[in-house]
Amino acid sequence: MAFMRAYRKARAYVNETPAAEIAKAEADFFKTIDQDVLAATIETYQGLGCWTPEVEISPASYETAPDVFMHSGIISNRFAYDAVIATPPDAA
């Protein structure tokens, strides 16, 4: 439960915080990347909706992942959503 609370907070943070502020906080992890480039990249991901506030993996989101992995050769067969996805615990 503690992990999911922290994960939900992190997802909210990346959606609600200006990209430049996130870039500054993450700069030590990306020492070779110019901070303006990092901020622009984060802003692009925010704009694309890559970090939705929901932590659940929807069936539609899941169905996209195997397509990508199969195309790249990482996997050779698909698994049913219900066989591999668990509902995350409540935030309580």
Jmol script that loads the backbone (N, CA, C; Angstrom):
load data "model"
ATOM      1  N   MET A   1       0.807  -1.187   0.000  1.00  0.00           N
ATOM      2  CA  MET A   1       0.000   0.000   0.000  1.00  0.00           C
ATOM      3  C   MET A   1       0.859   1.263   0.000  1.00  0.00           C
ATOM      4  N   ALA A   2       1.947   1.255   0.752  1.00  0.00           N
ATOM      5  CA  ALA A   2       2.811   2.443   0.804  1.00  0.00           C
ATOM      6  C   ALA A   2       3.380   2.746  -0.579  1.00  0.00           C
ATOM      7  N   PHE A   3       3.767   1.695  -1.303  1.00  0.00           N
ATOM      8  CA  PHE A   3       4.295   1.910  -2.647  1.00  0.00           C
ATOM      9  C   PHE A   3       3.249   2.577  -3.532  1.00  0.00           C
ATOM     10  N   MET A   4       2.014   2.083  -3.503  1.00  0.00           N
ATOM     11  CA  MET A   4       0.968   2.636  -4.363  1.00  0.00           C
ATOM     12  C   MET A   4       0.646   4.078  -3.988  1.00  0.00           C
ATOM     13  N   ARG A   5       0.672   4.398  -2.695  1.00  0.00           N
ATOM     14  CA  ARG A   5       0.452   5.797  -2.295  1.00  0.00           C
ATOM     15  C   ARG A   5       1.552   6.678  -2.877  1.00  0.00           C
ATOM     16  N   ALA A   6       2.790   6.227  -2.761  1.00  0.00           N
ATOM     17  CA  ALA A   6       3.918   6.999  -3.292  1.00  0.00           C
ATOM     18  C   ALA A   6       3.837   7.101  -4.817  1.00  0.00           C
ATOM     19  N   TYR A   7       3.460   6.013  -5.466  1.00  0.00           N
ATOM     20  CA  TYR A   7       3.351   6.007  -6.929  1.00  0.00           C
ATOM     21  C   TYR A   7       2.257   6.963  -7.392  1.00  0.00           C
ATOM     22  N   ARG A   8       1.120   6.960  -6.702  1.00  0.00           N
ATOM     23  CA  ARG A   8       0.043   7.889  -7.054  1.00  0.00           C
ATOM     24  C   ARG A   8       0.499   9.338  -6.877  1.00  0.00           C
ATOM     25  N   LYS A   9       1.231   9.601  -5.792  1.00  0.00           N
ATOM     26  CA  LYS A   9       1.748  10.960  -5.562  1.00  0.00           C
ATOM     27  C   LYS A   9       2.715  11.359  -6.668  1.00  0.00           C
ATOM     28  N   ALA A  10       3.571  10.434  -7.069  1.00  0.00           N
ATOM     29  CA  ALA A  10       4.540  10.729  -8.132  1.00  0.00           C
ATOM     30  C   ALA A  10       3.831  11.007  -9.452  1.00  0.00           C
ATOM     31  N   ARG A  11       2.797  10.245  -9.755  1.00  0.00           N
ATOM     32  CA  ARG A  11       2.044  10.474 -10.991  1.00  0.00           C
ATOM     33  C   ARG A  11       1.375  11.846 -10.959  1.00  0.00           C
ATOM     34  N   ALA A  12       0.813  12.222  -9.816  1.00  0.00           N
ATOM     35  CA  ALA A  12       0.199  13.549  -9.689  1.00  0.00           C
ATOM     36  C   ALA A  12       1.266  14.629  -9.851  1.00  0.00           C
ATOM     37  N   TYR A  13       2.420  14.415  -9.243  1.00  0.00           N
ATOM     38  CA  TYR A  13       3.517  15.384  -9.314  1.00  0.00           C
ATOM     39  C   TYR A  13       3.933  15.652 -10.758  1.00  0.00           C
ATOM     40  N   VAL A  14       4.128  14.609 -11.550  1.00  0.00           N
ATOM     41  CA  VAL A  14       4.588  14.820 -12.928  1.00  0.00           C
ATOM     42  C   VAL A  14       3.513  15.427 -13.816  1.00  0.00           C
ATOM     43  N   ASN A  15       2.267  15.351 -13.400  1.00  0.00           N
ATOM     44  CA  ASN A  15       1.183  15.973 -14.160  1.00  0.00           C
ATOM     45  C   ASN A  15       0.931  17.415 -13.752  1.00  0.00           C
ATOM     46  N   GLU A  16       1.197  17.768 -12.502  1.00  0.00           N
ATOM     47  CA  GLU A  16       0.833  19.075 -11.966  1.00  0.00           C
ATOM     48  C   GLU A  16       2.000  20.051 -11.837  1.00  0.00           C
ATOM     49  N   THR A  17       3.214  19.565 -11.916  1.00  0.00           N
ATOM     50  CA  THR A  17       4.397  20.389 -11.689  1.00  0.00           C
ATOM     51  C   THR A  17       4.960  20.873 -13.019  1.00  0.00           C
ATOM     52  N   PRO A  18       5.379  22.138 -13.092  1.00  0.00           N
ATOM     53  CA  PRO A  18       5.994  22.627 -14.336  1.00  0.00           C
ATOM     54  C   PRO A  18       7.208  21.775 -14.727  1.00  0.00           C
ATOM     55  N   ALA A  19       7.351  21.548 -16.012  1.00  0.00           N
ATOM     56  CA  ALA A  19       8.429  20.697 -16.521  1.00  0.00           C
ATOM     57  C   ALA A  19       9.805  21.181 -16.090  1.00  0.00           C
ATOM     58  N   ALA A  20      10.018  22.489 -16.065  1.00  0.00           N
ATOM     59  CA  ALA A  20      11.328  23.028 -15.669  1.00  0.00           C
ATOM     60  C   ALA A  20      11.659  22.663 -14.224  1.00  0.00           C
ATOM     61  N   GLU A  21      10.644  22.652 -13.370  1.00  0.00           N
ATOM     62  CA  GLU A  21      10.863  22.287 -11.965  1.00  0.00           C
ATOM     63  C   GLU A  21      11.204  20.803 -11.827  1.00  0.00           C
ATOM     64  N   ILE A  22      10.527  19.969 -12.594  1.00  0.00           N
ATOM     65  CA  ILE A  22      10.839  18.535 -12.581  1.00  0.00           C
ATOM     66  C   ILE A  22      12.252  18.309 -13.112  1.00  0.00           C
ATOM     67  N   ALA A  23      12.598  18.988 -14.197  1.00  0.00           N
ATOM     68  CA  ALA A  23      13.939  18.846 -14.781  1.00  0.00           C
ATOM     69  C   ALA A  23      15.009  19.217 -13.766  1.00  0.00           C
ATOM     70  N   LYS A  24      14.770  20.274 -13.018  1.00  0.00           N
ATOM     71  CA  LYS A  24      15.739  20.691 -11.995  1.00  0.00           C
ATOM     72  C   LYS A  24      15.875  19.616 -10.916  1.00  0.00           C
ATOM     73  N   ALA A  25      14.746  19.043 -10.495  1.00  0.00           N
ATOM     74  CA  ALA A  25      14.770  18.006  -9.461  1.00  0.00           C
ATOM     75  C   ALA A  25      15.449  16.724  -9.949  1.00  0.00           C
ATOM     76  N   GLU A  26      15.369  16.447 -11.241  1.00  0.00           N
ATOM     77  CA  GLU A  26      15.911  15.211 -11.806  1.00  0.00           C
ATOM     78  C   GLU A  26      17.289  15.379 -12.450  1.00  0.00           C
ATOM     79  N   ALA A  27      17.823  16.573 -12.430  1.00  0.00           N
ATOM     80  CA  ALA A  27      19.069  16.881 -13.144  1.00  0.00           C
ATOM     81  C   ALA A  27      20.223  15.946 -12.785  1.00  0.00           C
ATOM     82  N   ASP A  28      20.330  15.546 -11.526  1.00  0.00           N
ATOM     83  CA  ASP A  28      21.432  14.670 -11.123  1.00  0.00           C
ATOM     84  C   ASP A  28      21.370  13.296 -11.796  1.00  0.00           C
ATOM     85  N   PHE A  29      20.187  12.890 -12.232  1.00  0.00           N
ATOM     86  CA  PHE A  29      20.040  11.604 -12.917  1.00  0.00           C
ATOM     87  C   PHE A  29      20.354  11.709 -14.405  1.00  0.00           C
ATOM     88  N   PHE A  30      20.429  12.945 -14.916  1.00  0.00           N
ATOM     89  CA  PHE A  30      20.647  13.193 -16.343  1.00  0.00           C
ATOM     90  C   PHE A  30      21.765  14.220 -16.524  1.00  0.00           C
ATOM     91  N   LYS A  31      22.927  13.926 -15.968  1.00  0.00           N
ATOM     92  CA  LYS A  31      24.032  14.892 -15.934  1.00  0.00           C
ATOM     93  C   LYS A  31      24.527  15.303 -17.315  1.00  0.00           C
ATOM     94  N   THR A  32      24.356  14.462 -18.305  1.00  0.00           N
ATOM     95  CA  THR A  32      24.859  14.793 -19.643  1.00  0.00           C
ATOM     96  C   THR A  32      23.802  15.455 -20.529  1.00  0.00           C
ATOM     97  N   ILE A  33      22.619  15.673 -19.982  1.00  0.00           N
ATOM     98  CA  ILE A  33      21.523  16.282 -20.747  1.00  0.00           C
ATOM     99  C   ILE A  33      21.347  17.727 -20.303  1.00  0.00           C
ATOM    100  N   ASP A  34      21.350  18.643 -21.262  1.00  0.00           N
ATOM    101  CA  ASP A  34      21.103  20.047 -20.963  1.00  0.00           C
ATOM    102  C   ASP A  34      19.743  20.175 -20.272  1.00  0.00           C
ATOM    103  N   GLN A  35      19.681  20.988 -19.220  1.00  0.00           N
ATOM    104  CA  GLN A  35      18.453  21.101 -18.438  1.00  0.00           C
ATOM    105  C   GLN A  35      17.281  21.639 -19.263  1.00  0.00           C
ATOM    106  N   ASP A  36      17.540  22.526 -20.211  1.00  0.00           N
ATOM    107  CA  ASP A  36      16.466  23.024 -21.079  1.00  0.00           C
ATOM    108  C   ASP A  36      15.917  21.915 -21.977  1.00  0.00           C
ATOM    109  N   VAL A  37      16.808  21.057 -22.457  1.00  0.00           N
ATOM    110  CA  VAL A  37      16.384  19.923 -23.284  1.00  0.00           C
ATOM    111  C   VAL A  37      15.564  18.948 -22.439  1.00  0.00           C
ATOM    112  N   LEU A  38      16.030  18.696 -21.224  1.00  0.00           N
ATOM    113  CA  LEU A  38      15.305  17.805 -20.323  1.00  0.00           C
ATOM    114  C   LEU A  38      13.915  18.363 -20.020  1.00  0.00           C
ATOM    115  N   ALA A  39      13.837  19.654 -19.732  1.00  0.00           N
ATOM    116  CA  ALA A  39      12.543  20.287 -19.447  1.00  0.00           C
ATOM    117  C   ALA A  39      11.615  20.208 -20.659  1.00  0.00           C
ATOM    118  N   ALA A  40      12.155  20.449 -21.839  1.00  0.00           N
ATOM    119  CA  ALA A  40      11.339  20.381 -23.058  1.00  0.00           C
ATOM    120  C   ALA A  40      10.824  18.963 -23.295  1.00  0.00           C
ATOM    121  N   THR A  41      11.665  17.987 -23.017  1.00  0.00           N
ATOM    122  CA  THR A  41      11.266  16.590 -23.182  1.00  0.00           C
ATOM    123  C   THR A  41      10.159  16.227 -22.197  1.00  0.00           C
ATOM    124  N   ILE A  42      10.335  16.627 -20.953  1.00  0.00           N
ATOM    125  CA  ILE A  42       9.314  16.363 -19.931  1.00  0.00           C
ATOM    126  C   ILE A  42       8.004  17.041 -20.313  1.00  0.00           C
ATOM    127  N   GLU A  43       8.089  18.279 -20.778  1.00  0.00           N
ATOM    128  CA  GLU A  43       6.891  19.010 -21.185  1.00  0.00           C
ATOM    129  C   GLU A  43       6.174  18.303 -22.343  1.00  0.00           C
ATOM    130  N   THR A  44       6.957  17.749 -23.269  1.00  0.00           N
ATOM    131  CA  THR A  44       6.363  17.004 -24.381  1.00  0.00           C
ATOM    132  C   THR A  44       5.625  15.774 -23.870  1.00  0.00           C
ATOM    133  N   TYR A  45       6.265  15.021 -22.975  1.00  0.00           N
ATOM    134  CA  TYR A  45       5.608  13.842 -22.409  1.00  0.00           C
ATOM    135  C   TYR A  45       4.351  14.232 -21.642  1.00  0.00           C
ATOM    136  N   GLN A  46       4.409  15.333 -20.898  1.00  0.00           N
ATOM    137  CA  GLN A  46       3.215  15.802 -20.193  1.00  0.00           C
ATOM    138  C   GLN A  46       2.100  16.109 -21.194  1.00  0.00           C
ATOM    139  N   GLY A  47       2.434  16.794 -22.267  1.00  0.00           N
ATOM    140  CA  GLY A  47       1.447  17.164 -23.273  1.00  0.00           C
ATOM    141  C   GLY A  47       0.840  15.975 -23.991  1.00  0.00           C
ATOM    142  N   LEU A  48       1.623  14.923 -24.145  1.00  0.00           N
ATOM    143  CA  LEU A  48       1.125  13.712 -24.798  1.00  0.00           C
ATOM    144  C   LEU A  48       0.223  12.887 -23.883  1.00  0.00           C
ATOM    145  N   GLY A  49       0.240  13.207 -22.589  1.00  0.00           N
ATOM    146  CA  GLY A  49      -0.566  12.444 -21.638  1.00  0.00           C
ATOM    147  C   GLY A  49       0.057  11.111 -21.268  1.00  0.00           C
ATOM    148  N   CYS A  50       1.376  11.024 -21.380  1.00  0.00           N
ATOM    149  CA  CYS A  50       2.067   9.766 -21.081  1.00  0.00           C
ATOM    150  C   CYS A  50       1.957   9.362 -19.615  1.00  0.00           C
ATOM    151  N   TRP A  51       1.827  10.345 -18.753  1.00  0.00           N
ATOM    152  CA  TRP A  51       1.757  10.086 -17.317  1.00  0.00           C
ATOM    153  C   TRP A  51       0.369  10.447 -16.810  1.00  0.00           C
ATOM    154  N   THR A  52      -0.601   9.636 -17.142  1.00  0.00           N
ATOM    155  CA  THR A  52      -1.957   9.906 -16.682  1.00  0.00           C
ATOM    156  C   THR A  52      -2.008   9.792 -15.163  1.00  0.00           C
ATOM    157  N   PRO A  53      -2.953  10.472 -14.527  1.00  0.00           N
ATOM    158  CA  PRO A  53      -3.033  10.377 -13.065  1.00  0.00           C
ATOM    159  C   PRO A  53      -3.464   8.990 -12.583  1.00  0.00           C
ATOM    160  N   GLU A  54      -4.106   8.224 -13.442  1.00  0.00           N
ATOM    161  CA  GLU A  54      -4.548   6.886 -13.052  1.00  0.00           C
ATOM    162  C   GLU A  54      -3.364   5.923 -13.060  1.00  0.00           C
ATOM    163  N   VAL A  55      -3.303   5.072 -12.058  1.00  0.00           N
ATOM    164  CA  VAL A  55      -2.215   4.093 -12.006  1.00  0.00           C
ATOM    165  C   VAL A  55      -2.649   2.740 -12.562  1.00  0.00           C
ATOM    166  N   GLU A  56      -3.940   2.566 -12.746  1.00  0.00           N
ATOM    167  CA  GLU A  56      -4.450   1.314 -13.291  1.00  0.00           C
ATOM    168  C   GLU A  56      -4.054   1.193 -14.765  1.00  0.00           C
ATOM    169  N   ILE A  57      -3.829  -0.028 -15.208  1.00  0.00           N
ATOM    170  CA  ILE A  57      -3.553  -0.287 -16.621  1.00  0.00           C
ATOM    171  C   ILE A  57      -4.866  -0.734 -17.250  1.00  0.00           C
ATOM    172  N   SER A  58      -5.406   0.096 -18.109  1.00  0.00           N
ATOM    173  CA  SER A  58      -6.686  -0.219 -18.752  1.00  0.00           C
ATOM    174  C   SER A  58      -6.481  -1.301 -19.811  1.00  0.00           C
ATOM    175  N   PRO A  59      -7.555  -2.007 -20.162  1.00  0.00           N
ATOM    176  CA  PRO A  59      -7.429  -2.996 -21.247  1.00  0.00           C
ATOM    177  C   PRO A  59      -6.898  -2.369 -22.540  1.00  0.00           C
ATOM    178  N   ALA A  60      -7.364  -1.171 -22.872  1.00  0.00           N
ATOM    179  CA  ALA A  60      -6.895  -0.515 -24.106  1.00  0.00           C
ATOM    180  C   ALA A  60      -5.404  -0.209 -24.036  1.00  0.00           C
ATOM    181  N   SER A  61      -4.943   0.282 -22.885  1.00  0.00           N
ATOM    182  CA  SER A  61      -3.512   0.567 -22.728  1.00  0.00           C
ATOM    183  C   SER A  61      -2.697  -0.713 -22.810  1.00  0.00           C
ATOM    184  N   TYR A  62      -3.186  -1.755 -22.157  1.00  0.00           N
ATOM    185  CA  TYR A  62      -2.470  -3.021 -22.183  1.00  0.00           C
ATOM    186  C   TYR A  62      -2.357  -3.564 -23.604  1.00  0.00           C
ATOM    187  N   GLU A  63      -3.415  -3.495 -24.373  1.00  0.00           N
ATOM    188  CA  GLU A  63      -3.414  -4.074 -25.719  1.00  0.00           C
ATOM    189  C   GLU A  63      -2.389  -3.415 -26.635  1.00  0.00           C
ATOM    190  N   THR A  64      -2.023  -2.188 -26.360  1.00  0.00           N
ATOM    191  CA  THR A  64      -1.003  -1.509 -27.156  1.00  0.00           C
ATOM    192  C   THR A  64       0.388  -2.059 -26.859  1.00  0.00           C
ATOM    193  N   ALA A  65       0.651  -2.375 -25.599  1.00  0.00           N
ATOM    194  CA  ALA A  65       1.987  -2.820 -25.195  1.00  0.00           C
ATOM    195  C   ALA A  65       2.442  -4.082 -25.927  1.00  0.00           C
ATOM    196  N   PRO A  66       1.648  -5.155 -25.968  1.00  0.00           N
ATOM    197  CA  PRO A  66       2.118  -6.341 -26.700  1.00  0.00           C
ATOM    198  C   PRO A  66       2.387  -6.070 -28.179  1.00  0.00           C
ATOM    199  N   ASP A  67       1.617  -5.159 -28.776  1.00  0.00           N
ATOM    200  CA  ASP A  67       1.878  -4.809 -30.178  1.00  0.00           C
ATOM    201  C   ASP A  67       3.296  -4.270 -30.335  1.00  0.00           C
ATOM    202  N   VAL A  68       3.666  -3.364 -29.450  1.00  0.00           N
ATOM    203  CA  VAL A  68       5.005  -2.761 -29.498  1.00  0.00           C
ATOM    204  C   VAL A  68       6.073  -3.821 -29.244  1.00  0.00           C
ATOM    205  N   PHE A  69       5.868  -4.644 -28.207  1.00  0.00           N
ATOM    206  CA  PHE A  69       6.866  -5.653 -27.858  1.00  0.00           C
ATOM    207  C   PHE A  69       6.991  -6.733 -28.931  1.00  0.00           C
ATOM    208  N   MET A  70       5.895  -7.108 -29.536  1.00  0.00           N
ATOM    209  CA  MET A  70       5.958  -8.109 -30.611  1.00  0.00           C
ATOM    210  C   MET A  70       6.646  -7.530 -31.843  1.00  0.00           C
ATOM    211  N   HIS A  71       6.328  -6.303 -32.174  1.00  0.00           N
ATOM    212  CA  HIS A  71       6.959  -5.655 -33.326  1.00  0.00           C
ATOM    213  C   HIS A  71       8.476  -5.574 -33.154  1.00  0.00           C
ATOM    214  N   SER A  72       8.923  -5.323 -31.922  1.00  0.00           N
ATOM    215  CA  SER A  72      10.361  -5.200 -31.678  1.00  0.00           C
ATOM    216  C   SER A  72      11.028  -6.547 -31.424  1.00  0.00           C
ATOM    217  N   GLY A  73      10.243  -7.616 -31.376  1.00  0.00           N
ATOM    218  CA  GLY A  73      10.810  -8.946 -31.186  1.00  0.00           C
ATOM    219  C   GLY A  73      11.082  -9.315 -29.743  1.00  0.00           C
ATOM    220  N   ILE A  74      10.608  -8.520 -28.808  1.00  0.00           N
ATOM    221  CA  ILE A  74      10.852  -8.799 -27.389  1.00  0.00           C
ATOM    222  C   ILE A  74      10.001  -9.974 -26.912  1.00  0.00           C
ATOM    223  N   ILE A  75       8.787 -10.092 -27.436  1.00  0.00           N
ATOM    224  CA  ILE A  75       7.926 -11.231 -27.114  1.00  0.00           C
ATOM    225  C   ILE A  75       7.440 -11.856 -28.418  1.00  0.00           C
ATOM    226  N   SER A  76       7.030 -13.123 -28.333  1.00  0.00           N
ATOM    227  CA  SER A  76       6.556 -13.800 -29.542  1.00  0.00           C
ATOM    228  C   SER A  76       5.092 -14.225 -29.438  1.00  0.00           C
ATOM    229  N   ASN A  77       4.494 -14.094 -28.264  1.00  0.00           N
ATOM    230  CA  ASN A  77       3.070 -14.396 -28.134  1.00  0.00           C
ATOM    231  C   ASN A  77       2.423 -13.438 -27.131  1.00  0.00           C
ATOM    232  N   ARG A  78       1.124 -13.266 -27.306  1.00  0.00           N
ATOM    233  CA  ARG A  78       0.353 -12.355 -26.458  1.00  0.00           C
ATOM    234  C   ARG A  78      -0.229 -13.126 -25.272  1.00  0.00           C
ATOM    235  N   PHE A  79      -0.468 -12.407 -24.199  1.00  0.00           N
ATOM    236  CA  PHE A  79      -1.141 -12.969 -23.042  1.00  0.00           C
ATOM    237  C   PHE A  79      -2.411 -12.170 -22.796  1.00  0.00           C
ATOM    238  N   ALA A  80      -3.419 -12.833 -22.307  1.00  0.00           N
ATOM    239  CA  ALA A  80      -4.691 -12.172 -22.032  1.00  0.00           C
ATOM    240  C   ALA A  80      -4.524 -11.153 -20.906  1.00  0.00           C
ATOM    241  N   TYR A  81      -5.226 -10.056 -21.026  1.00  0.00           N
ATOM    242  CA  TYR A  81      -5.208  -8.986 -20.017  1.00  0.00           C
ATOM    243  C   TYR A  81      -5.421  -9.558 -18.611  1.00  0.00           C
ATOM    244  N   ASP A  82      -6.454 -10.379 -18.447  1.00  0.00           N
ATOM    245  CA  ASP A  82      -6.779 -10.932 -17.128  1.00  0.00           C
ATOM    246  C   ASP A  82      -5.698 -11.857 -16.587  1.00  0.00           C
ATOM    247  N   ALA A  83      -4.858 -12.383 -17.456  1.00  0.00           N
ATOM    248  CA  ALA A  83      -3.802 -13.297 -17.017  1.00  0.00           C
ATOM    249  C   ALA A  83      -2.573 -12.567 -16.489  1.00  0.00           C
ATOM    250  N   VAL A  84      -2.418 -11.288 -16.853  1.00  0.00           N
ATOM    251  CA  VAL A  84      -1.179 -10.598 -16.479  1.00  0.00           C
ATOM    252  C   VAL A  84      -1.370  -9.277 -15.730  1.00  0.00           C
ATOM    253  N   ILE A  85      -2.593  -8.768 -15.655  1.00  0.00           N
ATOM    254  CA  ILE A  85      -2.825  -7.475 -15.017  1.00  0.00           C
ATOM    255  C   ILE A  85      -3.609  -7.664 -13.727  1.00  0.00           C
ATOM    256  N   ALA A  86      -3.120  -7.060 -12.661  1.00  0.00           N
ATOM    257  CA  ALA A  86      -3.813  -7.082 -11.369  1.00  0.00           C
ATOM    258  C   ALA A  86      -4.307  -5.677 -11.050  1.00  0.00           C
ATOM    259  N   THR A  87      -5.424  -5.597 -10.381  1.00  0.00           N
ATOM    260  CA  THR A  87      -5.951  -4.309  -9.954  1.00  0.00           C
ATOM    261  C   THR A  87      -5.088  -3.797  -8.809  1.00  0.00           C
ATOM    262  N   PRO A  88      -4.609  -2.553  -8.884  1.00  0.00           N
ATOM    263  CA  PRO A  88      -3.779  -2.038  -7.794  1.00  0.00           C
ATOM    264  C   PRO A  88      -4.595  -1.853  -6.518  1.00  0.00           C
ATOM    265  N   PRO A  89      -3.929  -1.954  -5.373  1.00  0.00           N
ATOM    266  CA  PRO A  89      -4.648  -1.746  -4.113  1.00  0.00           C
ATOM    267  C   PRO A  89      -5.114  -0.298  -3.990  1.00  0.00           C
ATOM    268  N   ASP A  90      -6.095  -0.089  -3.151  1.00  0.00           N
ATOM    269  CA  ASP A  90      -6.611   1.258  -2.912  1.00  0.00           C
ATOM    270  C   ASP A  90      -5.532   2.159  -2.336  1.00  0.00           C
ATOM    271  N   ALA A  91      -5.761   3.443  -2.428  1.00  0.00           N
ATOM    272  CA  ALA A  91      -4.797   4.432  -1.940  1.00  0.00           C
ATOM    273  C   ALA A  91      -4.821   4.571  -0.425  1.00  0.00           C
ATOM    274  N   ALA A  92      -5.751   3.939   0.231  1.00  0.00           N
ATOM    275  CA  ALA A  92      -5.908   4.091   1.686  1.00  0.00           C
ATOM    276  C   ALA A  92      -4.677   3.724   2.465  1.00  0.00           C
TER     277      ALA A  92
END
end "model"
wireframe off; spacefill off
backbone 0.3
color backbone group
